[in-house]
Amino acid sequence: MTAAETAANGAPAAEVTAEAARRRTFAVISHPDAGKSTLTEALALHAAAIASAGAVHGKGERRGVVSDWMEMERARGISITSAALRIDYDGHVLNLLDTPGHADFSEDTYRVLAAVDCAIMLLDSAKGLEPQTLKLFEVCRARRVPVITFVNKWDRPGREPLELLDEIEQRIGLRPTPLNWPVGIAGDFRGLIERPGGAYTKLERTPGGATRAREETLNAQQAARAEGPAWAQAGEELELLAEIGADYDQASFLAGASSPVLFGAALPNFGVAALLRTLIALAPAPSAQPDAGGRPRPVQAPFSGLVFKMQANMDKAHRDRMAFVRVCSGRFERGMVLTHAATGRPFATKYSQAVFGSQRHTIDTAYPGDVIALVNAAALRVGDTLYAGPKVEFAPIPSFAPEHFAVARATDAGRHKQFRRGIDQLDTEGVIQVLSSEVRGDQAPVLAAVGPLQFDVVAHRMAHEFRAPIELAHLDYSIARRTDAASAPALHALPGAEVLTRRSDHALLALIHNKWRLRVIQRDNPDLTTAPLLAGGLETQD
């Protein structure tokens, strides 16, 4: 066997290629309350990963979602952290990266999109494209991530299906190509017609939507008798779709020019099985990833992986620190010693796990597209590369421009050691950006956030995980710009501005009161550096 036929650790290249072909790694993106976490549970239910599905807003005996593991998530009924769920289905491995839906945590979602090959864009049937959905779609477009659209909540009153398709095309320039079509208006969901072929699946709700929806296949004559005018209307709409050429094209989908569209309702588990089948049939398998220099690294190359998320204290009993790593190439084997590209130091992988919400189990091998969680990963940060064999390093994951700032102080001076450890940990995870200066000192770091809800998470975790309650004093800044050592002293001396150092990358950031003050500073001081902070080519501020 030649070297070209062998990947890392002696794994045959054919084996790695075959295993990569079985993988589908994707994220679910949406505006808050579109049903993203509920869809995550429904997908896992259909793949038999869990026995019954939960809803985000659990009441009575109804379970909360498995993927929302943090206490604060369960209390507020929102997704705050990203969850990595591995699902085995029909001979394939689906790596589902659930993401926060709240706009305040869009930076975490952005990191996840650096680790996927496809995204499911979830739309509320009544609301269509919403602001956070639009923002996340633009990130997908910038990262060239193909998008499958799932129109959710068709069991509730909503808009006309053709109107929703027109909105997708007009507002984001993405040509919708429906793969199925609903029978019955939104709120009177009868079933789904497959395109092409015309097979009709009648759906029947199960109590509470906690188990798979019962399905019955009918021929055209049976469907016409059962559904009456609703069947006739669906037929007319399908004829219109055929006339305008809204047919699926794989090349167009992979190029990001079109999006296959499916209809359903995640809570009662309608249409979720069709979405699973579509993921397997159409979503791209892992392929060569470009390194920091733009050179593609084949999946058969020796092992390499990208750290896209850090999370501490998922296991309260052990207070661990976990790095989520997307396998980009080669075969991972538990116990192998990798190289940390940022430092050149060895990194042991004795403790590697697959994570399902708060549940976990040891994983011994993994292939391109898989997500492994490495425990006790104190040396790693978001955007780091791990590799075996010849050196490789992937491009770092940029940070979003923060818009909210607050000084954090420990309420108990006797717990300053726990305070510093907690702030450092949350900075490493990327929960918050930590800024410091010699004037403020380590006892009063400035926390920088994309959204104010991040401060609530920090305060909650500092009090409950690190036993170091904090008080926050909000600062009157709303803009952060990158500057340099030459400009920093002059900027710091100006009214309405302050220069601090971001701990994670030592970048100098100028905090400025507002955009009007920024314009005055730039007008009066054209030689001072006040560069916009970019995120993957997307400017996040005016």
C-alpha positions in Angstrom: 0.0 0.0 0.0 1.5 3.4 -1.0 1.6 6.4 1.2 -1.0 8.0 -1.0 -3.3 5.1 -0.2 -2.8 5.5 3.6 -4.1 8.2 5.9 -3.0 8.9 9.5 -2.4 6.0 11.9 -2.3 3.6 9.0 -5.9 4.0 8.1 -6.5 3.1 4.4 -7.5 6.2 2.4 -10.4 4.2 0.9 -11.7 3.6 4.4 -11.6 7.3 5.3 -13.2 8.2 2.0 -16.0 5.7 2.5 -16.7 6.8 6.0 -16.6 10.5 5.1 -19.2 9.7 2.4 -21.6 8.4 5.0 -21.4 11.7 7.0 -23.7 14.7 6.9 -22.7 17.5 9.1 -25.2 20.3 9.3 -26.6 23.1 11.5 -30.2 24.4 12.1 -30.5 28.1 11.8 -33.5 30.3 12.4 -35.0 33.4 14.1 -35.9 32.8 17.8 -39.1 30.9 18.4 -39.2 29.4 14.9 -39.0 26.0 16.5 -35.3 25.2 16.0 -34.7 23.2 19.2 -38.0 21.4 18.7 -37.0 20.4 15.2 -33.7 19.1 16.6 -35.6 16.8 19.0 -37.9 15.7 16.2 -35.0 14.8 13.9 -33.4 12.8 16.7 -36.7 11.1 17.5 -37.1 9.9 13.9 -33.6 8.6 13.9 -34.5 6.7 17.1 -31.9 8.5 19.1 -34.4 9.4 21.8 -37.7 7.7 22.7 -39.9 10.8 22.8 -39.4 14.4 21.7 -39.5 17.4 24.0 -40.6 21.0 23.4 -38.7 24.0 24.4 -41.6 25.3 26.5 -42.2 22.2 28.5 -45.3 22.2 30.8 -46.6 19.7 33.3 -45.1 16.3 32.6 -43.8 17.3 29.1 -40.1 17.1 28.8 -37.8 20.0 27.9 -35.6 19.4 24.9 -32.6 17.1 25.4 -30.3 19.5 23.6 -31.0 22.4 26.0 -28.8 21.1 28.8 -28.0 24.3 30.7 -30.1 25.2 33.7 -30.6 28.7 32.4 -31.8 27.3 29.0 -34.5 25.2 30.7 -35.6 28.0 32.9 -36.0 30.6 30.1 -37.1 28.2 27.3 -34.4 29.4 24.9 -31.3 27.9 23.5 -28.2 29.7 24.7 -25.4 27.2 23.9 -24.7 25.1 20.9 -25.4 21.4 21.1 -23.6 18.7 19.1 -25.8 15.7 18.4 -24.6 12.6 16.6 -27.4 10.5 15.1 -27.1 7.2 13.2 -29.8 6.8 10.6 -30.2 4.5 7.6 -26.5 3.6 7.4 -25.4 7.3 7.7 -24.0 9.4 10.5 -25.7 12.7 10.9 -23.8 15.3 13.0 -26.4 17.9 13.9 -25.0 21.1 15.4 -27.9 22.9 17.2 -27.2 26.6 17.7 -28.6 29.4 19.8 -31.6 31.0 18.2 -31.4 34.3 20.2 -29.8 37.1 18.3 -27.6 37.9 21.3 -25.8 34.7 20.7 -25.3 34.9 17.0 -21.5 34.8 17.4 -21.8 31.2 18.7 -23.9 30.3 15.7 -21.3 31.9 13.4 -18.6 29.6 14.9 -20.8 26.6 14.3 -21.3 27.5 10.7 -17.5 27.2 10.3 -17.8 23.5 11.1 -20.7 22.4 8.9 -21.2 21.4 5.3 -24.9 22.3 5.1 -27.5 24.3 6.9 -31.3 23.9 7.5 -32.9 27.3 7.3 -36.1 27.1 9.5 -39.0 29.4 8.7 -42.1 30.0 10.7 -45.0 29.5 8.3 -46.8 32.7 9.7 -43.7 34.9 9.8 -41.5 33.9 6.9 -38.1 35.4 6.7 -37.2 37.2 10.0 -34.3 39.5 10.8 -32.1 36.8 12.5 -32.8 34.3 9.8 -31.7 36.9 7.2 -28.5 37.6 9.1 -27.6 34.0 9.5 -28.4 33.3 5.8 -25.9 36.0 4.8 -23.3 34.2 6.9 -24.1 30.9 5.1 -23.8 32.7 1.8 -20.4 34.2 2.8 -19.1 30.8 3.9 -20.6 29.1 0.8 -22.7 26.8 3.0 -25.6 25.3 0.9 -29.1 25.8 2.5 -32.1 23.5 2.8 -35.3 25.4 3.7 -37.8 23.8 6.1 -41.1 25.7 6.5 -42.2 24.9 10.0 -45.5 25.2 12.0 -47.7 24.3 9.0 -50.2 22.9 11.6 -50.9 26.5 12.7 -52.4 29.4 10.9 -50.0 31.0 8.5 -49.3 32.4 5.1 -49.9 31.0 1.6 -47.1 28.6 0.5 -46.6 30.4 -2.8 -46.3 33.7 -1.0 -43.5 32.3 1.2 -41.6 31.0 -1.8 -41.8 34.4 -3.5 -40.5 36.1 -0.3 -37.5 33.8 -0.3 -36.6 34.6 -3.9 -37.3 38.3 -3.7 -35.6 39.1 -0.4 -32.5 36.9 -0.5 -32.2 36.0 -4.1 -32.3 32.3 -3.5 -34.4 30.3 -6.0 -36.8 28.0 -4.0 -37.3 24.5 -5.4 -40.0 22.7 -3.4 -39.4 19.0 -2.9 -42.9 18.4 -1.4 -46.1 20.4 -1.1 -48.7 20.7 1.6 -52.2 19.6 1.2 -54.4 21.9 3.3 -53.7 25.5 4.2 -51.5 26.4 7.2 -53.5 25.4 10.3 -55.3 22.6 8.4 -52.4 20.4 7.6 -53.6 17.2 5.9 -50.4 15.7 4.4 -47.6 16.1 1.8 -47.3 15.5 -1.9 -43.8 14.6 -3.1 -42.3 16.3 -6.1 -41.6 14.8 -8.5 -43.7 11.6 -8.5 -46.8 12.8 -6.8 -46.9 10.3 -4.0 -49.2 11.5 -1.2 -48.6 10.9 2.5 -51.5 11.6 4.8 -50.4 12.5 8.3 -52.1 11.9 11.6 -51.1 13.7 14.8 -50.0 11.6 17.8 -50.8 12.8 21.3 -48.7 15.8 22.1 -46.4 15.1 19.1 -44.1 13.1 21.4 -43.8 10.1 19.1 -43.4 9.7 15.3 -46.4 11.0 13.4 -48.5 8.2 11.9 -48.3 8.2 8.1 -50.6 6.6 5.4 -49.7 6.5 1.7 -52.7 7.1 -0.6 -52.9 7.1 -4.4 -54.3 10.1 -6.3 -57.9 8.7 -6.4 -57.9 7.9 -2.7 -56.4 11.3 -1.8 -59.0 13.2 -3.9 -61.8 11.4 -2.1 -60.2 11.9 1.4 -59.1 15.6 1.0 -61.6 17.0 -1.5 -61.1 20.7 -2.3 -57.7 20.8 -0.4 -56.4 18.2 -2.8 -57.6 20.1 -5.9 -56.0 23.3 -4.7 -52.7 21.6 -4.0 -52.8 20.2 -7.6 -53.3 23.6 -9.1 -50.4 25.0 -7.1 -48.2 22.1 -8.3 -49.1 22.8 -11.9 -48.0 26.4 -11.4 -44.7 25.3 -9.9 -44.1 23.1 -12.9 -44.9 26.0 -15.3 -42.3 28.3 -13.7 -39.7 25.6 -13.6 -39.2 25.4 -9.8 -37.5 22.1 -10.1 -34.6 20.9 -7.9 -31.1 21.2 -9.4 -28.2 19.7 -7.4 -25.5 21.9 -9.0 -27.5 25.1 -8.3 -28.1 24.0 -4.7 -24.4 23.3 -4.0 -23.5 26.6 -5.6 -25.8 28.4 -3.2 -28.1 29.7 -6.0 -31.2 27.7 -5.0 -32.6 26.0 -2.0 -34.7 22.8 -1.8 -37.9 23.6 0.3 -39.9 21.2 2.4 -43.0 21.8 4.5 -43.9 20.3 7.9 -44.5 20.8 11.6 -41.8 19.8 14.0 -43.9 19.8 17.2 -46.3 17.1 16.0 -43.6 15.5 13.9 -45.1 16.1 10.5 -42.7 16.1 7.5 -39.6 15.5 9.6 -38.9 12.1 8.1 -38.9 13.7 4.6 -36.3 16.2 5.9 -34.1 13.4 7.1 -34.3 11.6 3.8 -33.5 14.9 2.0 -30.4 15.5 4.1 -29.0 12.1 3.3 -29.8 12.3 -0.4 -28.9 15.9 -1.2 -26.6 17.4 1.5 -22.9 17.3 0.7 -20.6 14.9 2.4 -17.4 16.3 4.0 -14.9 17.3 1.3 -11.4 18.9 1.2 -11.2 22.0 3.5 -8.9 24.9 2.6 -6.2 25.6 5.1 -5.1 29.1 6.2 -3.2 29.5 2.9 -6.2 28.5 0.8 -4.8 25.0 -0.1 -7.4 22.3 0.0 -6.7 19.5 2.5 -8.2 16.2 1.2 -10.3 14.1 3.6 -7.8 11.3 3.1 -4.9 13.3 4.4 -3.5 12.7 8.0 -5.8 13.7 10.8 -6.7 17.4 11.2 -9.4 19.1 13.1 -10.8 22.6 13.8 -11.8 23.7 17.3 -15.1 25.6 16.8 -16.5 25.6 20.4 -15.3 25.5 24.0 -17.6 24.7 26.9 -16.9 24.2 30.6 -18.8 22.6 33.4 -21.2 20.5 31.2 -20.5 17.8 33.9 -21.1 19.5 37.2 -19.5 16.6 39.0 -16.2 17.1 37.3 -16.0 20.8 36.4 -14.4 19.9 33.1 -13.4 22.0 30.1 -14.4 20.5 26.7 -13.3 21.4 23.2 -15.6 20.6 20.3 -13.5 19.6 17.3 -14.8 19.1 13.7 -12.7 16.4 12.1 -11.5 17.8 8.7 -9.4 14.9 7.5 -8.1 11.5 8.4 -9.2 9.0 11.0 -9.2 10.0 14.7 -8.3 7.4 17.3 -8.7 7.9 21.0 -5.3 8.2 22.7 -3.5 9.5 19.6 -1.1 12.4 20.3 -1.8 15.4 18.1 0.0 18.7 17.6 -1.5 22.0 18.7 -0.8 24.2 15.7 -0.8 27.5 17.7 1.9 26.3 20.1 3.6 23.3 18.4 3.1 21.4 21.6 1.7 17.8 21.8 -1.9 17.3 22.8 -3.0 13.9 24.2 -6.6 12.7 23.4 -7.1 10.1 26.1 -10.5 11.5 26.9 -12.6 11.9 23.8 -16.4 11.8 23.7 -19.5 12.1 21.6 -22.0 14.5 23.1 -25.8 14.4 23.0 -27.0 17.4 24.9 -25.9 16.8 28.5 -25.4 13.0 27.8 -22.0 11.7 26.6 -20.2 8.5 25.8 -16.6 7.7 24.9 -15.8 7.7 21.2 -12.8 5.7 20.0 -12.8 6.6 16.4 -14.0 9.4 14.2 -13.9 10.4 10.6 -14.2 13.6 8.5 -17.4 15.4 9.4 -17.6 14.0 12.9 -17.5 16.2 16.0 -15.5 15.0 18.9 -15.4 16.5 22.3 -12.0 16.5 24.0 -12.0 16.8 27.7 -9.6 18.7 29.9 -8.7 20.9 26.9 -7.4 23.9 28.9 -4.7 24.7 26.3 -7.2 25.1 23.3 -9.2 28.0 22.1 -11.9 28.6 19.5 -10.3 28.5 16.0 -7.3 26.4 16.9 -6.1 23.5 14.7 -5.0 20.1 15.8 -3.2 17.8 13.4 -1.1 14.6 13.0 1.8 14.3 10.6 2.9 17.3 8.5 1.8 20.7 9.9 -1.5 22.2 8.8 -3.4 25.1 10.2 -6.9 26.3 9.3 -7.9 29.9 9.2 -9.0 31.2 12.6 -12.6 31.9 13.3 -13.1 35.7 13.5 -14.9 37.4 16.4 -18.0 39.6 16.0 -17.8 43.3 16.8 -19.2 43.8 20.3 -21.8 46.5 20.9 -22.4 46.3 24.7 -19.8 46.8 27.4 -19.7 46.4 31.2 -17.1 46.4 34.0 -17.2 43.2 36.1 -16.3 43.2 39.7 -16.4 40.4 42.3 -19.0 41.1 45.0 -16.9 39.1 47.5 -13.2 40.3 47.6 -12.3 37.1 49.3 -13.2 35.1 46.2 -11.0 37.0 43.8 -9.1 33.8 42.8 -12.4 32.2 41.7 -13.4 35.4 40.0 -10.3 35.5 37.9 -10.6 31.8 37.0 -14.2 32.2 36.0 -13.6 35.2 33.8 -10.7 33.5 32.2 -12.7 30.4 31.5 -15.7 32.3 30.0 -13.2 34.2 27.8 -11.7 31.0 26.6 -15.1 29.6 25.7 -16.0 32.7 23.8 -19.0 33.3 26.0 -17.8 36.9 26.3 -14.9 39.0 25.1 -12.7 40.2 27.9 -10.9 43.5 27.6 -8.3 44.8 30.0 -6.0 47.8 30.5 -3.3 48.8 33.1 -5.6 51.5 34.3 -8.5 49.2 35.1 -6.5 46.2 36.3 -7.4 42.5 36.5 -9.9 43.1 39.3 -12.2 45.1 37.0 -12.1 43.7 33.5 -14.4 45.1 30.8 -16.7 42.5 29.3 -17.7 43.0 25.7 -20.8 41.4 24.2 -22.7 41.2 21.0 -26.0 41.2 22.8 -26.9 42.1 26.4 -28.3 38.6 27.3 -24.7 37.5 27.2 -24.2 39.4 30.4 -27.0 37.5 32.1 -25.3 34.2 31.1 -22.0 35.4 32.5 -23.5 36.6 35.8 -25.5 33.3 36.2 -22.5 31.1 35.5 -20.1 33.1 37.6 -22.5 32.7 40.6 -23.5 29.1 40.1 -20.5 27.4 38.5 -17.6 29.4 39.9 -19.1 30.5 43.2 -17.9 34.1 42.5 -21.0 36.4 42.1 -20.3 39.6 40.2 -21.8 43.0 39.8 -21.8 44.7 36.4 -21.5 48.4 35.7 -22.5 49.1 32.1 -20.3 51.5 30.1 -21.6 54.1 27.7 -19.9 52.7 24.6 -21.7 51.1 21.6 -18.9 50.7 19.0 -15.6 48.9 19.0 -12.9 49.5 16.4 -9.5 47.9 15.9 -6.6 50.2 16.3 -2.8 49.9 16.6 0.0 50.7 19.1 0.8 53.9 17.2 -2.7 55.3 17.4 -3.7 53.9 20.8 -2.3 56.7 23.1 -3.9 59.5 21.1 -7.3 57.7 20.8 -7.3 56.9 24.5 -6.8 60.6 25.3 -9.8 61.7 23.3 -13.2 62.4 24.9 -15.7 59.5 24.4 -13.1 56.9 23.6 -11.0 54.4 25.5 -8.5 51.8 24.3 -8.3 48.4 25.8 -6.6 45.1 24.9 -8.7 42.0 24.0 -7.2 39.1 26.0 -7.9 36.4 23.6 -5.8 37.7 20.7 -4.1 40.8 22.3 -5.8 43.1 19.7 -6.1 46.7 20.6 -9.8 47.9 20.6 -10.9 51.4 20.7 -14.3 51.7 22.5 -16.3 54.7 21.3 -19.6 56.1 22.6 -21.6 56.1 19.4 -21.3 56.3 15.6 -21.6 60.1 15.7 -18.6 60.4 18.0 -16.7 58.0 15.8 -17.4 60.1 12.7 -16.1 63.2 14.6 -12.9 61.3 15.7 -12.3 60.1 12.1 -12.9 63.6 10.7 -10.6 65.3 13.1 -7.9 62.6 13.3 -7.7 61.0 9.8 -4.3 59.5 10.6 -5.5 57.5 13.6 -6.4 53.8 12.9 -10.1 53.0 13.6 -10.6 49.9 11.4 -14.0 48.1 11.4 -14.1 44.7 13.1 -15.0 42.1 10.5 -16.5 38.6 10.8 -15.7 36.4 7.9 -15.9 39.3 5.5 -19.2 40.6 7.0 -18.9 44.0 8.5 -20.9 44.0 11.7 -21.0 47.7 12.3 -21.6 50.9 10.3 
